[in-house]
Each structure stands twice: as C-alpha cells, then as structure tokens.
Amino acid sequence: MASSSSSSSHKNRSSVSTLFFLTLFLLSAFLFIFFFRNRDPALTLRSDLLLLHPPPLSIHVHPPNNTQTQPETETEPEAESAVATPTDTDTDTDTKISVDNTDDTQAESDAQDENTVNGSNGDNDSSDTDDEVGAVKKQLDCDLYSGTWVKDEGNYPIYKPSSCPYVDEAYDCQANGRKDSDYTKWRWKPHGCDLPRFSPTDFLKRLRGKRLMLVGDSMNRNQFESILCMLREGLQDKTKMYEIHGYKITKGRGYFVFKFEDYNCTVEFVRSHFLVREGVRVKAQGGSNPTLSIDRIDKTFRRWKKADILVFNTGHWWTHGKTARGVNYYKEGDQLYPKFDAVEAYRRAIKTWAKWIDHNINPKKQIVYYRGYSSAHFRGGDWDSGGSCNGEIEPVLSGSILDNYPLKMKIVEEAIKGMKFPVTLLNVTRMTNFRKDGHPSVYGRNVTGLKRVSTRRQDCSHWCLPGVPDAWNELIYTNLVLQQANSRS
C-alpha cells in the first residue's frame, strides 16, 4: 500500500514538472515573437547591408574643396624648372636606378596612397553578354589605329562643352570664346570595323576596385581631364566623384587622385615630363642648370607601382629648348655630357623606362599602355616663334601630314617589341594627324567680353575638350573590353 502511494506521488511531481517546463517554453516563445515583431525594421536593414556590402575604399579623404588653386607656373608646352635632387637616399634594387625622397608632391600624398585599393582585390563586374563579347573579339582582326574621322552629330560629343568641372581653362575652348563646335562631333572609325559604343557605366564597372593612373606630361593631363569628364557621364550622383585632397585641377600641380565612391576605384594623374629623372647641377662658380639623367627612372615611380592600369606618355618636351639642344644637360651615371644628341637621349630614356617596367610591373595583375605621340599643327613657325592654327574648323582630308610618322614613335615601337612585359601601344599619331581643327589655338584663355584675342602665341599642341583625347580614352575602353574578353575565353 505504501509502495502504491509513493508511486502515485512520484507521478504527480513528474506531471507538475512537465507542465512547468512546457509553460516556461511557451512563455519564452511568446516573448521571442513579441520582441521581433516590434523590432525596428531599419535596424534589420542596416545590419543586413553591413553584411552584404564590403567596406569602401580606405583613403583618408579631405572634403572636396573646389576653391583651392595652385600657381599657374606652366607655359607651352609646360615649361617649369626642374626639381632639385641634392641627395640620393633610396635604391630601386630591381633596376639599379637610384632615386631620392625629395619630391614634395609625392611626399604629400603617399600616406593616403598606401590605403588605396589594389586591383587584385576588386571585382571585374562586366556586363557583356556572350554575343557582345564575341562581337568585340572580332575587332582583333582590325587595326584600331588605321582609319578616318566620321561626323556623328547624334552621339558626339560624349559630354557637352563647358559642362564638366574638371576641364581647366586651357582646354575649355567653348567657354573661352570659340564659336564653332563641329570639332566636338567627330568619331574615330577604324578601317573595316567600328569601335564598341563607349559606355561610361560599363567602363566604371571594369574599373571596380582598381586604380587607373595616367603618367606623363601635359598631353596626359589633357587626356586625364577627358577621361574624368567621360566617366562622370555614367554617374547618377555626381557628388560621389571627387579629388581626395580637395584640389582643383591646375597646371601648377602634378598629382591628382579622383575617387569614384560607388565603384571603389580611382583615376589618377602623375606628372612626369620625361619618365626619367629630372635634376639640377650646381656649378662650381655658383648658379645651377637643369639636367636629365637618361639612365635613371623618374622619382615618381613609387606611385606607378601601386596602379592596376597605367597609361604612359612622353614626347613633346623632347623637342624644345634645353632638351633639344642637349648642351650640358644629359647625364648617365655621374657623367654630364657637354653635348649630346636629343634623339639618342630619347632612345636611351625609353629603354630605361622599358627596363623598369619589365622589372617592376606584374603582368598577371597590372595592365600597361603607352600612348603615342600626338601631332601638333603649327603653321608659319613653332609654338614660341609665331606658329598658328587659328581658323581651322575641319580635319585635314589629304596631304603629306597624314602620312607623317615621327622617329620618336619608331623608337617607342622598337623598345616595346624588345620588352618582356606585354605593353599595349595606343598608337594615336596618325589619327591625330587629321585633326588640325582640334587645338585651342587662341582659345586657351578666356577671350570673351571686352578682352581682345591675342594671336601672338597659340596652342597648337594640346586639344580642346570635348575633343580628340576623348577618342584616346575610347581606345583604352576598347582595349580593356578586348583584353578582358580574351581572359575569359
């Protein structure tokens, strides 16, 4: 009897415990459901976004400031004194080219550059379909640099004159009083094919997570301003494109980094007139004179190494003044030549650049373009001796100028053929031969209102924007499409 009573008591306690835990479970479930029903959905959205999207480009950015300007120290083609190089403290061991650390423009921004995104970390978010890729690949049988200019008023210019804030005064011909505008409406058409239609959005997708860097003289700055304006057309929110230091583009500054927030990429310009080292020689009797070390790479090379896509040029500075004369100017090692041929100096400088590329740039991760010499169209003299091009309103259609091919380009071709790195030559020389109408001429400065147009010195080397450099950037876009299509095939 006692045993039966004990068994009944045990069952009652077990039932109570079961009921207790069941009640506790239901209460917990109720509280859980109640909490999440009343949770702020914005909090859920924000946390989800943090998981879905990677962090933005890690550059210490100053707020955009378009009021900062630098002294206008540059004249045609871009005359300015060489930077003094009193000491050599660092060595590029790959190429045995000494460099120093005294470049003020490089020191100001290298800390930010260390955090700039590498191309190996970015996505290649191309929007090509298989049919589109196949169509573009057919262009491989076409010489992109042999063709003609076709009037295309429906699609050109890609951006409206005076609409882009990144065109500096020297190239903003319409704002400076030029009345004709047909020079903005020509499209480059290679023989036997067409360039793919330029898409700023697709170009930016191909640049996602990368650094595109243009290195060279004022012709590359001309091209740099063009590509900024072309890519800007693909942005819905144009405030998400800005120079990271807040600098306004001017002739006096030699380094710019423009960030495109939505694509986590940058487009940069690094000034390097010769791609080799400028310096000065201090004379024993006092005073100094500029020098050019044709066997030493330019001191801005540290920046070059960080880019994913590089576009180099040099050329116009080799035809003027001290560079052309070659008197007490060219150096190799510690030897300063009393007199040295400028063409041979150019050949050795290009070989120095080629050697540096071969030893320092990774073909598996980086792309290198060399943009060829662009033609000047001075008549009746040179840039400093009364040469002019004003009044030209259409391209050259015939004549010996169309077949002109400078020795500099033959030297570049020879150097690139001897390289291990697969450099792509953007051979724009012949396509620029046509375009005598595309230069600022007298419209390199604002001459509207009561100002009188001066014809004493004209710019027949650089190019109005929009204009000819836009076609160079279309060629970069075409080559990127081709190269990335081939890498997927």
C-alpha positions as CSV (number, residue, x, y, z in Angstrom):
1,M,0.0,0.0,0.0
2,A,2.8,2.3,0.9
3,S,4.6,1.5,-2.3
4,S,1.5,2.4,-4.3
5,S,1.1,5.7,-2.5
6,S,4.8,6.6,-3.2
7,S,4.4,5.7,-6.9
8,S,1.4,8.0,-7.2
9,S,3.2,10.9,-5.6
10,H,6.1,10.5,-7.9
11,K,3.8,10.6,-11.0
12,N,2.2,13.8,-9.7
13,R,5.5,15.5,-9.2
14,S,6.6,14.5,-12.7
15,S,3.4,15.9,-14.3
16,V,3.9,19.2,-12.4
17,S,7.5,19.4,-13.7
18,T,6.5,18.7,-17.2
19,L,3.7,21.3,-17.0
20,F,6.2,23.9,-15.6
21,F,8.8,23.4,-18.4
22,L,6.1,23.5,-21.0
23,T,4.7,26.7,-19.6
24,L,8.2,28.2,-19.5
25,F,8.9,27.2,-23.1
26,L,5.6,28.7,-24.4
27,L,6.3,31.9,-22.4
28,S,9.8,32.2,-23.9
29,A,8.4,31.6,-27.4
30,F,5.8,34.3,-26.9
31,L,8.5,36.8,-25.7
32,F,10.7,36.0,-28.7
33,I,7.9,36.5,-31.2
34,F,6.8,39.7,-29.5
35,F,10.3,41.2,-29.5
36,F,11.0,40.6,-33.2
37,R,7.5,41.8,-34.3
38,N,8.3,45.1,-32.7
39,R,11.9,45.4,-33.8
40,D,12.8,48.5,-35.8
41,P,13.0,47.2,-39.4
42,A,15.5,49.9,-40.3
43,L,17.9,48.3,-37.8
44,T,17.5,45.0,-39.6
45,L,18.1,46.7,-43.0
46,R,21.2,48.4,-41.8
47,S,22.7,45.2,-40.3
48,D,21.9,43.3,-43.5
49,L,23.6,45.9,-45.6
50,L,26.7,45.7,-43.5
51,L,26.9,42.0,-44.2
52,L,26.1,42.3,-47.9
53,H,28.5,45.2,-48.9
54,P,32.3,45.4,-48.5
55,P,33.8,48.4,-46.8
56,P,34.5,51.4,-49.1
57,L,37.9,52.4,-50.4
58,S,40.1,53.2,-47.4
59,I,41.6,56.6,-48.3
60,H,41.9,59.4,-45.8
61,V,39.8,61.9,-47.7
62,H,39.6,65.6,-47.2
63,P,36.2,67.1,-48.1
64,P,36.0,68.2,-51.7
65,N,37.1,71.8,-52.0
66,N,37.0,73.4,-55.4
67,T,38.3,76.7,-54.2
68,Q,41.9,75.6,-53.7
69,T,44.2,76.6,-56.6
70,Q,47.9,76.4,-57.3
71,P,50.1,79.0,-59.1
72,E,49.8,78.9,-62.9
73,T,53.5,78.1,-63.5
74,E,53.2,76.2,-66.7
75,T,53.7,77.6,-70.2
76,E,53.7,75.9,-73.6
77,P,54.4,73.1,-73.8
78,E,54.6,73.0,-70.0
79,A,57.7,75.0,-69.1
80,E,58.8,74.8,-65.4
81,S,62.1,74.5,-63.6
82,A,63.4,71.0,-62.8
83,V,63.1,69.8,-59.2
84,A,66.4,69.9,-57.4
85,T,67.8,66.5,-56.3
86,P,70.5,67.1,-53.8
87,T,70.8,63.6,-52.3
88,D,70.1,60.0,-53.4
89,T,69.0,58.0,-50.4
90,D,66.9,55.1,-51.8
91,T,67.6,52.5,-54.4
92,D,65.3,50.6,-56.7
93,T,67.1,47.3,-56.5
94,D,65.3,45.7,-59.4
95,T,66.7,48.1,-61.9
96,K,69.6,49.6,-60.0
97,I,68.2,53.1,-60.6
98,S,68.8,55.4,-57.7
99,V,66.0,57.7,-56.5
100,D,65.7,60.3,-53.8
101,N,62.9,61.2,-51.5
102,T,62.7,64.9,-52.0
103,D,59.7,65.2,-54.3
104,D,57.3,67.4,-52.4
105,T,54.2,66.3,-54.4
106,Q,55.0,62.7,-53.7
107,A,55.5,63.1,-50.0
108,E,52.2,65.0,-49.5
109,S,50.0,62.0,-50.6
110,D,51.9,58.7,-50.2
111,A,50.3,58.1,-46.8
112,Q,46.8,58.1,-48.4
113,D,48.1,56.1,-51.3
114,E,49.1,53.2,-49.1
115,N,45.5,52.6,-48.4
116,T,44.3,52.8,-51.9
117,V,42.7,49.6,-53.2
118,N,44.7,47.1,-55.3
119,G,43.3,45.7,-58.4
120,S,43.7,42.1,-57.2
121,N,41.1,42.8,-54.5
122,G,38.5,44.2,-56.9
123,D,35.7,42.5,-58.8
124,N,35.5,42.5,-62.6
125,D,31.8,43.2,-62.9
126,S,31.5,43.2,-66.7
127,S,28.0,43.5,-68.2
128,D,28.9,41.9,-71.5
129,T,26.8,39.1,-72.8
130,D,28.4,36.2,-74.7
131,D,27.2,37.7,-78.0
132,E,28.6,41.1,-77.2
133,V,32.0,39.6,-76.1
134,G,32.1,37.6,-79.3
135,A,31.3,40.7,-81.4
136,V,34.1,42.7,-79.7
137,K,36.6,39.9,-80.2
138,K,36.1,40.1,-83.9
139,Q,37.8,43.5,-83.6
140,L,41.1,41.7,-83.1
141,D,41.5,41.4,-86.8
142,C,41.1,45.2,-87.2
143,D,43.8,47.8,-86.9
144,L,42.3,50.2,-84.4
145,Y,44.7,52.9,-85.3
146,S,44.3,53.0,-89.1
147,G,41.1,54.7,-90.1
148,T,39.3,58.0,-90.5
149,W,37.1,60.5,-88.7
150,V,33.4,60.4,-89.3
151,K,30.9,63.1,-88.5
152,D,28.5,61.8,-85.8
153,E,26.3,64.6,-84.6
154,G,23.8,62.2,-83.0
155,N,26.3,60.7,-80.5
156,Y,29.0,63.3,-80.1
157,P,30.3,64.9,-78.1
158,I,30.1,62.4,-75.3
159,Y,29.8,65.3,-72.8
160,K,28.6,68.8,-73.5
161,P,31.1,71.6,-73.9
162,S,31.7,73.6,-70.6
163,S,29.6,71.0,-68.7
164,C,32.4,69.3,-66.9
165,P,34.1,71.0,-63.9
166,Y,37.3,69.1,-64.5
167,V,38.4,70.8,-67.7
168,D,40.8,73.5,-66.9
169,E,40.8,76.8,-68.6
170,A,43.5,75.9,-71.1
171,Y,41.3,73.3,-72.8
172,D,37.8,74.7,-72.3
173,C,37.7,76.3,-75.8
174,Q,33.9,77.0,-75.9
175,A,34.0,78.8,-72.6
176,N,37.0,80.8,-73.8
177,G,35.1,82.2,-76.8
178,R,35.5,79.7,-79.6
179,K,32.3,79.9,-81.7
180,D,32.4,76.8,-84.0
181,S,31.7,73.4,-82.4
182,D,31.9,70.9,-85.2
183,Y,35.4,69.8,-83.9
184,T,33.5,68.1,-81.0
185,K,31.3,65.9,-83.3
186,W,33.8,63.6,-85.0
187,R,34.0,59.9,-84.2
188,W,37.1,57.8,-84.9
189,K,36.3,54.9,-87.2
190,P,39.0,52.2,-87.9
191,H,39.0,50.8,-91.4
192,G,36.9,47.6,-91.6
193,C,35.3,47.9,-88.1
194,D,33.8,50.2,-85.5
195,L,34.9,50.8,-82.0
196,P,32.4,49.5,-79.5
197,R,30.0,52.2,-78.3
198,F,31.5,53.9,-75.3
199,S,29.7,53.2,-72.1
200,P,30.9,55.1,-69.0
201,T,28.9,52.8,-66.7
202,D,30.5,49.7,-68.2
203,F,33.9,51.3,-68.1
204,L,33.5,52.1,-64.4
205,K,32.4,48.5,-63.7
206,R,35.6,47.3,-65.3
207,L,37.5,49.7,-63.1
208,R,35.7,48.5,-59.9
209,G,38.2,48.2,-57.1
210,K,41.1,49.4,-59.3
211,R,43.5,52.3,-59.8
212,L,43.8,53.8,-63.3
213,M,46.8,56.0,-63.4
214,L,48.0,58.3,-66.2
215,V,51.7,59.2,-66.1
216,G,53.3,61.8,-68.3
217,D,53.4,65.4,-69.5
218,S,50.6,67.9,-70.1
219,M,49.3,65.8,-73.0
220,N,48.4,63.1,-70.5
221,R,46.8,65.7,-68.2
222,N,44.8,66.7,-71.3
223,Q,43.7,63.0,-71.6
224,F,43.2,62.7,-67.8
225,E,40.7,65.6,-67.8
226,S,39.0,64.0,-70.7
227,I,38.5,60.6,-69.1
228,L,37.2,62.2,-65.9
229,C,34.5,64.0,-67.9
230,M,33.6,60.9,-69.9
231,L,33.3,58.7,-66.7
232,R,31.4,61.4,-64.9
233,E,28.6,60.9,-67.5
234,G,27.9,57.5,-66.1
235,L,27.2,58.7,-62.5
236,Q,23.7,59.4,-61.3
237,D,25.0,61.1,-58.2
238,K,28.0,63.2,-59.3
239,T,28.9,64.2,-55.8
240,K,30.3,60.7,-55.3
241,M,33.2,61.6,-57.6
242,Y,35.8,64.0,-56.2
243,E,39.5,64.7,-55.8
244,I,40.5,63.1,-52.5
245,H,42.7,66.1,-51.4
246,G,40.1,68.7,-52.4
247,Y,42.5,70.0,-55.1
248,K,41.2,71.8,-58.2
249,I,42.9,70.8,-61.4
250,T,45.5,73.3,-62.4
251,K,48.8,73.4,-64.4
252,G,50.8,74.0,-61.3
253,R,50.1,70.8,-59.5
254,G,51.4,67.4,-60.7
255,Y,49.4,64.9,-58.8
256,F,45.6,64.2,-58.6
257,V,43.5,61.3,-57.3
258,F,39.8,61.2,-58.2
259,K,37.7,58.7,-56.3
260,F,34.5,57.1,-57.6
261,E,32.8,56.0,-54.5
262,D,30.1,53.8,-56.0
263,Y,32.8,51.8,-57.8
264,N,35.5,51.8,-55.2
265,C,38.0,52.9,-57.8
266,T,40.3,55.9,-58.5
267,V,41.5,57.7,-61.6
268,E,44.9,59.4,-61.1
269,F,47.4,61.7,-62.8
270,V,51.1,61.8,-62.1
271,R,53.2,64.4,-63.8
272,S,56.4,63.1,-65.3
273,H,57.6,65.1,-68.3
274,F,60.3,62.6,-69.5
275,L,59.7,59.4,-67.5
276,V,63.3,59.6,-66.4
277,R,64.9,61.7,-63.7
278,E,65.0,65.5,-63.9
279,G,67.5,67.2,-61.6
280,V,69.9,70.2,-61.3
281,R,73.7,70.7,-61.4
282,V,75.2,73.2,-59.1
283,K,78.1,74.9,-60.8
284,A,81.4,75.4,-59.0
285,Q,81.3,79.2,-59.8
286,G,77.8,79.5,-58.5
287,G,74.4,79.1,-60.0
288,S,72.9,75.9,-61.4
289,N,71.4,74.4,-64.5
290,P,68.8,71.7,-65.1
291,T,69.9,68.1,-66.0
292,L,68.2,65.0,-67.2
293,S,69.5,61.5,-66.2
294,I,68.5,59.3,-69.1
295,D,69.6,56.1,-67.2
296,R,67.5,56.7,-64.1
297,I,63.8,56.4,-63.7
298,D,61.7,59.3,-62.6
299,K,61.3,59.7,-58.8
300,T,57.5,59.3,-59.0
301,F,58.0,55.6,-59.8
302,R,56.8,54.6,-56.3
303,R,53.3,55.7,-57.3
304,W,53.4,53.8,-60.6
305,K,53.9,50.5,-58.7
306,K,50.6,50.9,-56.9
307,A,48.4,51.2,-60.0
308,D,46.4,48.4,-61.7
309,I,46.2,50.1,-65.1
310,L,48.9,52.5,-66.2
311,V,48.9,54.9,-69.2
312,F,52.3,56.4,-70.0
313,N,53.4,59.1,-72.5
314,T,56.3,61.4,-73.2
315,G,57.4,63.3,-76.3
316,H,56.6,67.0,-76.6
317,W,59.2,68.1,-74.1
318,W,62.0,66.5,-76.1
319,T,61.5,68.9,-79.0
320,H,62.0,72.2,-77.2
321,G,64.7,74.3,-75.6
322,K,67.4,72.8,-73.5
323,T,66.2,69.3,-74.2
324,A,66.6,69.6,-78.0
325,R,69.9,71.5,-77.7
326,G,71.4,68.9,-75.3
327,V,74.2,71.2,-74.1
328,N,75.4,70.3,-70.5
329,Y,72.0,68.7,-70.0
330,Y,72.0,64.9,-70.4
331,K,73.6,62.7,-67.7
332,E,74.4,59.0,-67.4
333,G,75.7,57.9,-64.0
334,D,77.9,60.8,-62.8
335,Q,78.8,61.8,-66.3
336,L,77.3,65.1,-67.6
337,Y,77.7,65.3,-71.4
338,P,78.8,68.7,-72.7
339,K,76.8,67.9,-75.9
340,F,74.5,65.0,-76.6
341,D,72.1,64.2,-79.4
342,A,68.4,64.6,-78.3
343,V,67.2,61.6,-80.4
344,E,69.7,59.3,-78.9
345,A,68.9,60.6,-75.4
346,Y,65.2,59.9,-76.1
347,R,66.0,56.3,-77.2
348,R,68.1,55.6,-74.1
349,A,65.4,57.2,-71.8
350,I,62.7,55.0,-73.4
351,K,64.9,51.9,-72.8
352,T,65.3,52.9,-69.2
353,W,61.5,53.1,-68.8
354,A,61.1,49.8,-70.6
355,K,63.6,48.1,-68.3
356,W,61.9,49.5,-65.3
357,I,58.5,48.2,-66.4
358,D,60.0,44.7,-67.1
359,H,61.4,44.5,-63.6
360,N,58.7,46.1,-61.5
361,I,55.3,45.6,-63.0
362,N,53.4,42.3,-62.7
363,P,51.8,41.2,-66.0
364,K,49.4,38.9,-64.1
365,K,47.9,41.8,-62.1
366,Q,48.6,45.0,-64.0
367,I,48.0,46.5,-67.4
368,V,50.3,49.0,-69.1
369,Y,49.5,51.2,-72.1
370,Y,51.9,53.6,-73.8
371,R,50.0,56.4,-75.5
372,G,51.9,57.5,-78.6
373,Y,52.9,61.0,-79.8
374,S,50.0,63.3,-80.7
375,S,50.6,65.6,-83.6
376,A,50.9,69.4,-83.4
377,H,49.7,71.6,-86.2
378,F,51.7,74.8,-86.1
379,R,51.9,76.7,-89.4
380,G,54.3,79.5,-90.1
381,G,56.5,78.8,-87.1
382,D,56.7,76.9,-83.8
383,W,54.9,77.4,-80.5
384,D,57.4,80.1,-79.5
385,S,58.0,81.7,-82.9
386,G,54.7,82.8,-84.2
387,G,53.3,79.4,-85.2
388,S,49.5,79.4,-85.5
389,C,46.4,77.2,-86.1
390,N,43.5,79.6,-85.5
391,G,40.7,79.5,-88.0
392,E,40.9,75.7,-88.6
393,I,37.4,74.3,-88.4
394,E,37.6,70.8,-90.0
395,P,40.1,67.9,-90.2
396,V,42.8,67.5,-92.8
397,L,41.4,65.3,-95.6
398,S,44.6,65.0,-97.7
399,G,48.2,65.9,-97.9
400,S,51.6,64.7,-96.6
401,I,50.8,65.4,-93.0
402,L,48.5,62.4,-92.9
403,D,51.5,60.1,-93.6
404,N,53.8,61.8,-91.1
405,Y,55.2,59.4,-88.6
406,P,57.9,60.8,-86.2
407,L,61.1,59.0,-85.4
408,K,60.0,59.0,-81.7
409,M,57.3,56.6,-82.5
410,K,59.6,54.2,-84.3
411,I,61.9,54.3,-81.2
412,V,58.9,53.5,-78.9
413,E,57.8,50.6,-81.1
414,E,61.3,49.2,-81.1
415,A,61.6,49.4,-77.3
416,I,58.2,47.8,-76.7
417,K,59.0,44.9,-79.1
418,G,62.0,44.2,-77.0
419,M,60.2,44.1,-73.7
420,K,59.1,41.0,-71.7
421,F,56.0,42.9,-70.3
422,P,53.1,43.0,-72.8
423,V,52.7,46.7,-73.2
424,T,49.8,47.9,-75.4
425,L,50.8,50.7,-77.7
426,L,47.9,53.2,-78.1
427,N,49.3,54.4,-81.4
428,V,47.3,57.7,-81.8
429,T,49.8,59.5,-84.0
430,R,48.2,59.0,-87.4
431,M,44.7,59.6,-86.1
432,T,45.8,62.9,-84.6
433,N,47.5,63.9,-87.9
434,F,44.0,64.6,-89.3
435,R,42.9,66.9,-86.5
436,K,44.3,70.4,-87.2
437,D,40.9,71.7,-86.1
438,G,41.0,70.3,-82.6
439,H,43.6,72.6,-80.9
440,P,42.9,75.5,-78.6
441,S,44.8,77.9,-80.8
442,V,43.9,81.4,-79.4
443,Y,41.2,79.9,-77.2
444,G,43.5,78.6,-74.4
445,R,42.4,81.6,-72.3
446,N,39.1,83.3,-71.9
447,V,38.8,86.0,-74.6
448,T,35.1,86.8,-74.3
449,G,33.6,90.1,-73.2
450,L,35.8,93.1,-73.7
451,K,39.1,91.1,-73.9
452,R,40.9,91.3,-77.2
453,V,42.0,88.0,-78.9
454,S,45.8,87.8,-79.0
455,T,47.3,85.8,-81.8
456,R,50.9,86.2,-80.7
457,R,51.2,82.8,-79.1
458,Q,48.9,79.9,-79.9
459,D,48.4,76.4,-78.6
460,C,48.5,74.0,-81.5
461,S,49.8,71.1,-79.5
462,H,47.2,70.4,-76.8
463,W,43.5,69.7,-77.5
464,C,40.1,71.3,-76.8
465,L,37.8,69.3,-74.6
466,P,35.5,67.7,-75.5
467,G,37.6,66.7,-78.5
468,V,40.4,64.4,-79.7
469,P,41.6,63.0,-76.3
470,D,38.1,61.5,-75.9
471,A,38.9,59.1,-78.8
472,W,42.1,58.1,-77.0
473,N,40.0,57.1,-74.0
474,E,37.6,55.2,-76.2
475,L,40.6,53.2,-77.4
476,I,41.5,52.4,-73.8
477,Y,38.0,51.2,-73.2
478,T,38.1,49.1,-76.4
479,N,41.4,47.5,-75.4
480,L,40.1,46.8,-71.9
481,V,37.0,45.1,-73.4
482,L,39.2,43.0,-75.7
483,Q,41.7,42.1,-73.0
484,Q,39.1,41.1,-70.5
485,A,37.1,39.2,-73.2
486,N,40.3,37.2,-74.1
487,S,41.0,36.4,-70.4
488,R,37.6,34.8,-70.2
489,S,37.8,32.8,-73.4
